[in-house]
C-alpha cells in the first residue's frame, strides 16, 4: 500500500540508541550472545529477562544460555536450537527453562542471527516469552512431549505382551497355535505403531509407508524367528496403504516369513529369504516371499487347513480380496499373495 506525499505524517525517527533504550525497558525479555567469543556467551540482557528468569545481568552475562536448562529440558529441543546456531538461521522453540529459584517454566524462545553489513555474523538475538499454564498445556512442544511419553509406555507394554504370549505359547496343539497367532498380531501392531509414530513421517495417521513398514516387519521377524546364517532381503515399491489394510497385510506377511525361517532351512546353516512387494494395475498389490531352502516334504501343504492360524490367515486374505499361491520344490518355496482390496497412494 502506498501513501500520497501530502498525506504522509512527518516524524522525527528514533535513533538506534533511543530504539535500543526503548526495547531495553520493554516487557519483552531479550538476550544477546556473541558467537565470536568462546562458547557464545551472553553479552546483554534487558530488565525483562531479569524479571522472567530471576537472574540479574551480572549473574547472566559471560555465561552460555544453557545455564537456564535443567532436568526437564528436552534434548531434541536443545538440538534444534544448536543446529540453528550452527547454520546461522532463525529458530523458534518451546524450551523448558529454570528460574534462579529452581522453578521450571516453558520458554518460547525466538532466536535470530544478526549480521554486519558485509554479511558476517555479529550477534544472536533471543526473544523469550514465558508461556502461561494454559498455553503451556496446548503448546506444540508440550503435546509432542506428552505423545513421546505415551509412545514409550505403549512400546514397552507391547513388548511385554509379546514376551508373555510367546512364553505361554510353548505348549502344543491348538492352544499353542492360538498363542502364536496372538503374538504375531501384536508384533504386527507394534511394528505398525512404530512406523506411524516415526518422527520423519510427513503424512497423516491414516496411511503407512509399505516400504518402511515391511522393512521393519522383516527385521522384527528375523530377530525373533531367524538364526545366524539366514538373511532376509526386502524389495518394496514406494507406495502407501491404509493403516487397517497394512495391519492385515503385516499379519499375513509375518506368518509367511516365520514359516520360511522356521521350516525352509532344516539341516542347513545358511539360507536366503526374499520379500518383494509390487504394485499392479488397478490398485492391486503382489507380495512374494521366496526362499532357497529345502522345499516342503512331499504330501505337506501350507497353510494347513486344519490349524487355527491358517483359518485366521485365510480370513485376512479374504478381507483383502486376495489369493494365495504356493509353489515348492528342491530349490525352495515361492509364496505369492495377490491382493485387490488394498487402496494405495503414491
Secondary structure, 3 states (H helix, E strand, C coil): CCCCHHHCCCCCCCCHHHHHHHHHCCCCEEEEEECCCCCCEEEEECHHHHHHHCCCHHHHCCCCHHHHCCCCCCHHHHHHHHHHHHHCCCEEEEEEEECCCCCEEEEEEEEEEEECCCCCEEEEEEEEEECCHHHHHHCHHHHHHHHHHHHHHHHHHHHHHHHHHHHHCCCCHHHHHHHHHHHHHHHHHHHHHHHHCCCCCCCCCCEEEHHHHHHHHHHHHHHHHCCCCEEEEEEECCCEEEHHHHHHHHHHHHHHHHHHHHHCCCCCCCEEEEEEEEEECCCEEEEEEEECCCCCCCCCCCCCCCCHHHHHHHHHHHHCCEEEEEEEECCEEEEEEEECCCCEEC
